[in-house]
Amino acid sequence: MERVEITDDIIRLGQFLKLAGLAESGAQARELITDGEVSVNGEVDTRRGRQLHKGDVVTVDAPAGQFSAEVG
């Protein structure tokens, strides 16, 4: 699992997906979240504006497999 450093104390889920390379664009991030393919700390979350804190683990279930990144 990759650890992705952020400069502030929090980051929104949609922004983090792009920063971590788990989504190629904001539109793709929105689609992944809306389709229920994104989980935070093991629980599916459909809120693009969900605030993430350091230590949170984001996982995407994509057709190519499961990818995860930790907020650092």
Contact map, one row per residue, 1 for C-alpha under 8 A:
111000000000000000000000000000000000000000000000000000000000000000111100
111100000000000000000000000000000000000000000000000000000000000000011100
111110000000000000000000000000000000000000000000000000000000000000001111
011111000000000000110000000000000000000000000000000000000000000000001111
001111100000000000000000000000000000000000000000000000000000000000000011
000111111110000000000000000000000000000000000000000000000000000000000011
000011111000000000000000000000000000000000000000000000000000000000000000
000001111110000000000000000000000000000000000000000000000000000000000000
000001111110000000000000000000000000000000000000000011000000000000000000
000001011111000000000000000000000000000000000000001111000000000000000000
000001011111101100000000000000000000000000000000001110000000000000000000
000000000111111100000000000000000000000000000001111100000000000000000000
000000000011111110000000000000000000000000000011111100000000000000000000
000000000001111111000000010011001000000000000001100000000000000000000000
000000000011111111100000010000000000000000000000000000000000000000000000
000000000011111111110000000000000000000000000000000000000000000000000000
000000000000111111111110000010000000000000000000000000000000000000000000
000000000000011111111111110010000000000000000000000000000000000000000000
000100000000001111111100000000000000000000000000000000000000000000000000
000100000000000111111110000000000000000000000000000000000000000000001000
000000000000000011111111000000000000000000000000000000000000000000000000
000000000000000011111111000010000000000000000000000000000001000000110000
000000000000000011011111110110000000000000000000000000000000000000000000
000000000000000001001111110110000000000000000000000000000000000000000000
000000000000000001000011111110000000000000000000000000000000000000000000
000000000000011001000011111111000000000000000000000000000000000000000000
000000000000000000000000111111100000000000000000000000000000000000000000
000000000000000000000011111111110000000000000000000000000000000000000000
000000000000010011000111111111111000000000000000000000000000000000000000
000000000000010000000000011111111100000000000001000000000000000000000000
000000000000000000000000001111111110000000000000000000000000000000000000
000000000000000000000000000111111111110000000000000000000001000000000000
000000000000010000000000000011111111110000001111000000000000000000000000
000000000000000000000000000001111111100000000110000000000000000000000000
000000000000000000000000000000111111100000000100000000000000000000000000
000000000000000000000000000000011111111000011100000000000000000000000000
000000000000000000000000000000011111111000010000000000000001110000000000
000000000000000000000000000000011001111100011100000000000111100000000000
000000000000000000000000000000000001111111111000000000000111000000000000
000000000000000000000000000000000000011111111000000000011110000000000000
000000000000000000000000000000000000001111100000000000011110000000000000
000000000000000000000000000000000000001111110000000000001110000000000000
000000000000000000000000000000000000001111111000000000000000000000000000
000000000000000000000000000000000001111101111100000000000000000000000000
000000000000000000000000000000001001011100111110010000000000000000000000
000000000000000000000000000000001111010000011111000000000000000000000000
000000000000100000000000000000001100000000001111110000000000000000000000
000000000001110000000000000001001000000000000111110000000000000000000000
000000000001110000000000000000000000000000000011111000000000000000000000
000000000001100000000000000000000000000000001011111100000000000000000000
000000000111100000000000000000000000000000000000111110000000000000000000
000000000111100000000000000000000000000000000000011111010000000000000010
000000001110000000000000000000000000000000000000001111110000000000000010
000000001100000000000000000000000000000000000000000111110000000000000111
000000000000000000000000000000000000000000000000000011111000000000000111
000000000000000000000000000000000000000110000000000111111100000000000110
000000000000000000000000000000000000000111000000000000111110000000011110
000000000000000000000000000000000000011111000000000000011111000000011110
000000000000000000000000000000000000011111000000000000001111100001111000
000000000000000000000100000000010000111000000000000000000111110001110000
000000000000000000000000000000000000110000000000000000000011111011100000
000000000000000000000000000000000000100000000000000000000001111111100000
000000000000000000000000000000000000000000000000000000000000111110000000
000000000000000000000000000000000000000000000000000000000000011111000000
000000000000000000000000000000000000000000000000000000000000111111100000
000000000000000000000000000000000000000000000000000000000011110111110000
100000000000000000000100000000000000000000000000000000000011110011111000
110000000000000000000100000000000000000000000000000000001111000001111100
111100000000000000010000000000000000000000000000000000001110000000111110
111100000000000000000000000000000000000000000000000001111100000000011111
001111000000000000000000000000000000000000000000000111111100000000001111
001111000000000000000000000000000000000000000000000001100000000000000111
